[in-house]
């Protein structure tokens, strides 16, 4: 089929991957689906507290995106610009952060969220968020340091 409908999914979290899995399940040859995500893995965030508590190894809550959605295209990179008028997205990746232009017919935005500290002084510097592996490891390290200090 020459003119496939290009579906571009920005974000590889729950929303983006569930959308990609739905397309994959249907296997409709009229669609060409591409997922763009900053990381090449899916992070099961509801279990991050288990990593922080050292109850689970981090490999238990990460899955490679390419293994989860084998019949869609995957592009690992950062979204730099969305040009809705021209129906294209500029994505950068690699060590030199070179850019690629991805065109689409339909765009699914599933980029997730960022923590809003509402510009309260000192909160961003002292609060511990729980959105990434780095956050869970930072909390675990802080807990261990406090336990060592108390000993």
C-alpha positions in Angstrom: 0.0 0.0 0.0 1.7 3.2 -1.2 0.0 5.9 0.7 -0.3 4.8 4.3 -1.8 7.1 7.0 1.1 8.2 9.2 0.3 8.2 12.9 3.0 9.8 15.1 2.8 9.1 18.8 4.8 11.4 21.0 5.5 9.8 24.4 6.3 6.3 25.4 4.6 6.2 28.8 1.2 4.6 29.6 -0.8 6.7 27.1 1.6 6.5 24.2 2.3 2.8 24.5 -1.3 1.9 25.0 -2.2 3.8 21.8 0.7 2.0 20.0 -0.4 -1.4 21.3 -3.9 -0.7 20.1 -2.7 0.0 16.6 -0.4 -3.1 16.8 -3.3 -5.3 17.9 -5.4 -4.2 14.9 -2.6 -4.7 12.4 -4.3 -2.4 10.0 -2.1 -2.1 6.9 -3.5 1.4 6.1 -1.5 2.9 9.0 2.2 3.4 9.6 2.7 4.1 13.3 5.8 5.7 14.9 6.4 6.2 18.6 8.9 8.9 19.8 10.2 8.8 23.3 13.2 10.3 25.1 14.1 6.9 26.6 14.2 3.5 24.8 12.4 1.9 27.6 9.0 1.9 29.3 9.1 2.7 33.0 6.3 1.2 35.2 6.1 4.2 37.5 3.6 2.8 40.0 6.4 0.5 41.2 9.1 3.2 41.7 8.6 3.1 45.5 9.7 -0.5 45.4 13.0 0.6 43.8 13.4 3.3 46.5 12.8 0.7 49.2 15.2 -1.7 47.6 12.4 -4.3 47.4 12.8 -4.7 43.7 15.6 -4.5 41.2 15.1 -1.7 38.6 15.1 -4.3 35.8 11.7 -5.4 37.1 10.0 -2.2 36.2 11.6 -1.3 32.9 10.9 -2.9 29.5 12.5 -2.0 26.2 9.9 -0.2 24.0 11.0 -2.1 20.9 10.1 -5.4 22.6 6.7 -4.1 23.7 5.6 -2.8 20.3 7.3 -4.9 17.7 5.2 -3.9 14.7 5.4 -0.1 15.0 8.4 2.2 14.3 10.3 3.5 17.3 12.4 6.7 17.4 14.4 7.5 20.6 14.9 11.2 20.9 13.7 14.5 22.3 10.8 16.5 20.7 12.2 19.9 19.9 9.4 21.4 17.8 5.9 20.6 16.7 4.8 22.4 13.5 1.0 21.7 13.4 0.6 23.7 10.2 3.1 21.6 8.3 2.2 18.4 10.2 5.8 17.7 11.2 7.8 17.2 14.4 11.5 18.0 14.8 13.2 15.4 17.0 16.9 15.5 18.1 18.9 12.5 19.3 22.4 11.1 19.6 25.5 12.5 21.3 25.6 15.4 18.9 21.9 16.1 19.3 21.3 16.0 15.5 17.8 16.7 14.2 15.3 14.6 12.2 12.0 15.8 10.7 9.1 13.4 11.2 6.0 14.0 9.2 2.5 12.8 10.2 -1.1 12.7 9.2 -2.4 12.2 12.7 -0.6 13.2 15.9 -1.1 11.7 19.3 0.3 13.7 22.2 1.1 11.5 25.2 4.1 13.3 26.6 3.2 12.9 30.3 3.6 15.5 32.9 6.1 17.4 35.0 5.8 18.2 38.7 4.5 21.7 39.3 6.0 23.3 42.4 3.9 26.5 41.9 7.0 28.7 42.3 7.0 28.1 46.0 10.5 29.1 47.3 12.7 26.2 48.2 10.3 23.4 47.2 12.0 22.5 43.9 15.4 22.3 45.6 14.2 20.2 48.6 11.3 18.1 47.4 11.7 14.5 46.2 9.7 13.6 43.2 8.9 10.1 42.1 8.8 10.1 38.3 12.0 8.5 37.1 14.5 5.8 38.0 16.8 8.6 39.1 14.2 9.9 41.5 13.8 6.4 43.1 17.6 5.9 43.4 18.0 9.4 44.9 15.4 8.7 47.5 16.9 5.3 48.3 20.4 6.8 48.7 19.0 9.6 50.9 17.2 7.0 53.1 20.4 4.9 53.4 22.4 8.0 54.3 19.9 9.0 57.0 19.9 5.4 58.4 23.7 5.4 58.5 23.7 8.8 60.2 21.3 7.6 62.8 23.4 4.5 63.6 
